[in-house]
Amino acid sequence: MRDKQFISLCKEEIKNYTNKHLDKADSVQITEDDVFIVWICKTLQNNKALVSTTLNDGMYYEVTHNGDKNETYIDCYKKWENYVVRPS
């Protein structure tokens, strides 16, 4: 899959997933402009991207396209904590 096609797929799928899981009472929907690629890589026939949105919800997504099977997998993560470890 070419980069532009993969990026488009990532943005569309994450937009759809996010809108499906937003609290209906908030009456908020995001667009593909609210979805951004943090990191992207293509190795041989496979693609991988780390994706997030402009929402302040702590979510990020890992999108992997398996070129051999022509399948795309999406893992959804929530950031629970961020802390520093310094050498003693």
Backbone as a ProteinNet text record, in pm:
[ID]
protein_1_A
[PRIMARY]
MRDKQFISLCKEEIKNYTNKHLDKADSVQITEDDVFIVWICKTLQNNKALVSTTLNDGMYYEVTHNGDKNETYIDCYKKWENYVVRPS
[TERTIARY]
85.3	0	90	58.5	136.8	111.4	208.9	201.5	73.1	40	-79.5	-206.5	-213.8	-330.3	-337	-222.2	-218.1	-255.1	-202	-233.4	-382.7	-439.6	-583.2	-664.3	-623.6	-690	-681.5	-563.3	-544.1	-638	-638.7	-720.2	-869	-913.8	-1055	-1096.6	-1016.6	-1052.3	-1049.8	-949.2	-940.7	-1052.1	-1084.3	-1198.6	-1325.9	-1351	-1472.5	-1476.7	-1363.8	-1357.9	-1385.2	-1319	-1332.3	-1475.7	-1533	-1670.5	-1768.6	-1743.1	-1830.6	-1824.5	-1707.7	-1687.3	-1696.6	-1721.1	-1738.2	-1870.6	-1875.4	-1998.1	-2102.2	-2215	-2320.3	-2372.6	-2367.8	-2418.3	-2333.2	-2207.5	-2119.8	-2149.3	-2220.7	-2253.7	-2130.2	-2020.9	-1895.8	-1864.2	-1820.1	-1772.4	-1643.2	-1543.7	-1419.5	-1419.6	-1331.7	-1312.9	-1172.1	-1139.3	-1004.7	-898.9	-937	-842.5	-801.6	-879.7	-850.2	-764.6	-730.1	-648.6	-510.7	-405.2	-270.1	-179.7	-83.2	14.7	132.3	164.6	277.9	405.6	394.9	510.4	458.9	536.6	495.4	618.4	601.3	711.8	657.2	734.2	700.8	821.6	800.4	905.8	854.8	923.4	881.7	737.4	646.1	507.2	418.7	476.6	399.4	409.5	303.3	299.6	263.3	315.3	279.2	277.8	179.9	171.8	122.9	173	118.9	36.3	-87.5	-184.5	-251.6	-286.7	-360.6	-460.7	-536.3	-633.9	-610.5	-679.9	-668.7	-748.4	-825	-900.6	-805.7	-841.6	-760.2	-809.1	-803.4	-855.8	-747.9	-622.1	-513.3	-504.6	-583.5	-584.1	-478	-419.3	-338.4	-360	-325.1	-361.1	-240	-227	-123.7	-194.9	-164.3	-227.5	-121.9	-147.7	-54	-124.2	-63.6	-117.6	-26	-82.2	-10.2	-28.8	76.1	69.1	51	100	85.1	-61.7	-133.7	-273.7	-371.4	-318.1	-401.1	-503.8	-453	-535.9	-474.7	-560.4	-514.6	-563.6	-473.7	-504.4	-489.4	-580.4	-574.1	-576.9	-474.8	-468.2	-495.6	-581.8	-621.4	-567.6	-499	-434.7	-476.8	-477.7	-503.7	-381	-331.6	-216	-263.1	-209.1	-248.3	-157.8	-28.5	65.6	192.3	260.7	388.4	478.7	590.7	680	825.4	914.1	1056.6	1131.3	1223.7	1313.8	1454.7	1520.4	1657.1	1752.9	1872.1	1971	2008.2	2035	2069.7	2214.4
-117.3	0	123.7	217.5	341	428.6	515.7	598.7	681.3	752.6	838.6	757	641.2	553.7	503.9	466.9	418.7	529.9	648.9	762.2	793.1	790.9	814.8	709.1	583.1	473.5	494.7	528.6	552	661.3	774.7	887.8	854.5	787.9	753.2	654.6	550.2	447.9	503.8	584.5	640.3	742.1	821.2	913.6	835.3	730.2	650.1	583.8	525.9	459.9	561.3	674.9	777.3	828.2	861.9	912.8	808.8	683.3	576.5	562.8	594.3	573.3	701.1	815.6	938.7	936.1	1004.7	1014.9	1091.7	1028.5	1089.7	1218.9	1231	1350.6	1474.1	1453.3	1566.8	1629.4	1557.8	1606.8	1654.6	1579.5	1613.7	1504.5	1545.3	1452.9	1512	1427.3	1477.3	1450.3	1520.7	1498.9	1443.3	1409	1359	1465.2	1593.3	1700.9	1697.4	1628.7	1616.8	1493.6	1417.4	1296.6	1324.1	1287.6	1313	1191.8	1183	1075	1120	1042.6	1072.3	1013.2	893.3	820.5	723.9	705	612.5	542.4	416.1	337.8	238.9	215	111.6	20.6	-107.2	-207	-315.8	-331.3	-423.1	-392	-486.7	-465.2	-424.4	-399.5	-369.8	-222.5	-171.3	-33.5	-33.7	65.1	82.3	230.8	273.3	413.7	422.9	523.2	562.3	686.7	685.1	787.6	840.5	968.8	1026.9	1127.7	1189.7	1291.8	1417.7	1523.4	1649.8	1648.7	1543.1	1532.7	1513.1	1567.3	1554	1432.9	1314	1193.8	1090.3	1119.7	1028.3	905.2	898.4	781.5	794.2	680.5	673.1	536.7	527.8	411.3	363.1	233.5	171.8	102.7	145.7	90	13.8	-113.1	-198.9	-259.4	-244	-306.5	-421	-542.1	-661.5	-673.4	-642.8	-644.4	-783	-887	-1024.2	-1067.3	-1031.2	-1072.2	-962.5	-842.9	-726	-702.9	-705.1	-682.4	-568.9	-493.9	-385.2	-411.5	-394.9	-417.9	-285.5	-259.5	-136.5	-171.4	-123	-137.5	-1.1	4.3	128.8	128.6	236.5	245.4	372.7	365.2	481.7	506	627.7	662.5	682.9	602.5	610.8	701.1	699.2	774	800.1	906.8	940.8	987.5	919.4	960.6	941.1	1007.8	1007.9	910	836.4	751.2	805.2	842.9	895.3	797.3	785.1	693.3	738.4	639.8	676.4	713.2
0	0	0	-83	-90.7	32.1	63.4	183.8	190.6	83	85.9	110	48.7	66.6	211.1	268.6	406	504.4	483.3	571	565.6	447.2	431.3	505.8	493	564.2	715.1	764.1	908.4	958.1	890	933.9	931.8	827	817	925.6	947.4	1046.2	1188.4	1221	1356.8	1378.9	1277.8	1288	1316.2	1239.8	1257.3	1395.2	1437.6	1568.9	1680.2	1672.8	1776.7	1784.7	1669.8	1670.2	1723.6	1696.5	1745.1	1897.4	1956	2099.3	2183	2120.4	2197.2	2272.4	2384	2463.2	2382	2356	2273.7	2335.3	2467.7	2535.2	2505.2	2465.5	2436.3	2299.9	2214.1	2078.9	2003.6	2014.1	1946.6	1845.7	1728.5	1626.2	1571	1543.2	1485.9	1335	1265	1122.5	1101.3	979.2	949.6	976.3	975.8	1009	1155.3	1239.5	1382.1	1414.1	1311.4	1327.3	1269.6	1344.7	1293.1	1312.8	1223.5	1225.8	1311.7	1414.3	1501.4	1442.3	1387.1	1332.9	1228.4	1120.3	1015.2	959.5	920.4	866.3	764.1	659.1	561.6	549.8	571.5	558.8	465.3	352.1	247.4	209.3	224.4	185	302.3	420	540.4	578.8	640.2	688.5	836.1	908.1	1048.9	1078.4	1159.5	1200	1343.8	1413.6	1543.5	1517.5	1563.8	1528.2	1654.7	1653.7	1765	1709.6	1799.9	1760.9	1842.8	1807	1880	2009.7	2034.4	2159.5	2277.1	2390.2	2510.8	2590.6	2526.1	2590.1	2623	2592.3	2625	2537.3	2430.3	2342.6	2233.8	2199.4	2078.4	2015.3	1887.9	1808.7	1729.2	1720.2	1638.6	1522.2	1400.2	1281	1202.4	1175.3	1103.1	982.7	867.2	745.5	705.2	699.9	656.9	505.7	430.5	285.4	227	295.5	246.3	246.3	352.4	366.6	326.3	296.8	266.8	377.9	503.2	621.5	702.7	768.5	854.4	996.1	1092.5	1233.7	1308	1401.1	1479	1626.8	1698.7	1844.5	1905.1	2005.7	2070.1	2213.1	2248.5	2379.7	2450.7	2581.3	2665.4	2752.4	2750.8	2832.9	2976.9	3064.7	3205.3	3285.5	3251.3	3334.1	3254	3290.7	3231.6	3345.7	3367.2	3475.3	3432	3500.2	3468.8	3557.8	3500.1	3576.6	3553.7	3662.7	3653.1	3716.1	3656.5	3716.4	3857.8	3945.9	4084	4095
[MASK]
++++++++++++++++++++++++++++++++++++++++++++++++++++++++++++++++++++++++++++++++++++++++

